[in-house]
Amino acid sequence: MHPTPGCLVAAERRRAFNRALRLPGGSQLEAGPLREHVHGSSSEGPGTQTRTGE
C-alpha cells in the first residue's frame, strides 16, 4: 500500500488488511493509528494545504 489517503481508503474498502494479515472473515482490523499516520504525513490528507510561491 502506498502511504496516501486514496490507497488507504481502497485497502479498507477491499478489506486488504484482513487478507494480508490472514485474519478470520468476521474480524475487523482497527486502522485508526495507520489512518492518522497516513493523513498526517500526506499532502493529500483532509485539511492540509500546500503552500506555493514561497
C-alpha positions as a Markdown table, in Angstrom:
| # | Residue | x | y | z |
|---|---|---|---|---|
| 1 | Met | 0.0 | 0.0 | 0.0 |
| 2 | His | 1.2 | 3.5 | -0.8 |
| 3 | Pro | 1.1 | 5.9 | 2.1 |
| 4 | Thr | -1.6 | 8.0 | 0.6 |
| 5 | Pro | -5.2 | 8.5 | 1.7 |
| 6 | Gly | -6.6 | 7.2 | -1.6 |
| 7 | Cys | -4.7 | 3.9 | -1.2 |
| 8 | Leu | -5.7 | 3.6 | 2.4 |
| 9 | Val | -9.4 | 4.1 | 1.6 |
| 10 | Ala | -9.2 | 1.5 | -1.2 |
| 11 | Ala | -7.4 | -1.0 | 1.0 |
| 12 | Glu | -10.0 | -0.6 | 3.8 |
| 13 | Arg | -12.9 | -0.9 | 1.3 |
| 14 | Arg | -11.4 | -4.1 | -0.2 |
| 15 | Arg | -10.5 | -5.5 | 3.3 |
| 16 | Ala | -7.0 | -5.9 | 2.1 |
| 17 | Phe | -5.5 | -5.8 | 5.6 |
| 18 | Asn | -7.7 | -8.7 | 6.8 |
| 19 | Arg | -6.5 | -10.8 | 3.9 |
| 20 | Ala | -2.8 | -9.7 | 4.1 |
| 21 | Leu | -2.8 | -10.5 | 7.9 |
| 22 | Arg | -4.9 | -13.6 | 7.4 |
| 23 | Leu | -7.5 | -12.5 | 9.9 |
| 24 | Pro | -10.7 | -14.6 | 10.3 |
| 25 | Gly | -13.5 | -13.5 | 8.0 |
| 26 | Gly | -15.6 | -11.6 | 10.6 |
| 27 | Ser | -12.6 | -9.9 | 12.2 |
| 28 | Gln | -12.1 | -6.1 | 11.9 |
| 29 | Leu | -8.7 | -4.5 | 12.0 |
| 30 | Glu | -8.5 | -1.2 | 13.8 |
| 31 | Ala | -6.8 | 1.0 | 11.2 |
| 32 | Gly | -7.0 | 4.2 | 13.3 |
| 33 | Pro | -3.3 | 4.6 | 14.0 |
| 34 | Leu | -2.4 | 3.9 | 10.4 |
| 35 | Arg | -5.1 | 6.3 | 9.2 |
| 36 | Glu | -3.6 | 9.0 | 11.5 |
| 37 | His | -0.1 | 8.3 | 10.2 |
| 38 | Val | -1.1 | 8.4 | 6.5 |
| 39 | His | -3.2 | 11.6 | 6.9 |
| 40 | Gly | -0.5 | 13.2 | 9.0 |
| 41 | Ser | 2.3 | 12.5 | 6.5 |
| 42 | Ser | 0.5 | 13.0 | 3.2 |
| 43 | Ser | -0.2 | 16.3 | 1.4 |
| 44 | Glu | -3.5 | 14.6 | 0.2 |
| 45 | Gly | -4.9 | 14.4 | 3.7 |
| 46 | Pro | -8.0 | 16.3 | 4.7 |
| 47 | Gly | -7.5 | 19.8 | 5.9 |
| 48 | Thr | -3.9 | 20.1 | 4.6 |
| 49 | Gln | -2.9 | 22.8 | 2.3 |
| 50 | Thr | 0.1 | 23.1 | 0.0 |
| 51 | Arg | 1.9 | 26.4 | 0.2 |
| 52 | Thr | 3.0 | 27.6 | -3.2 |
| 53 | Gly | 5.0 | 30.6 | -4.3 |
| 54 | Glu | 7.4 | 30.7 | -1.3 |
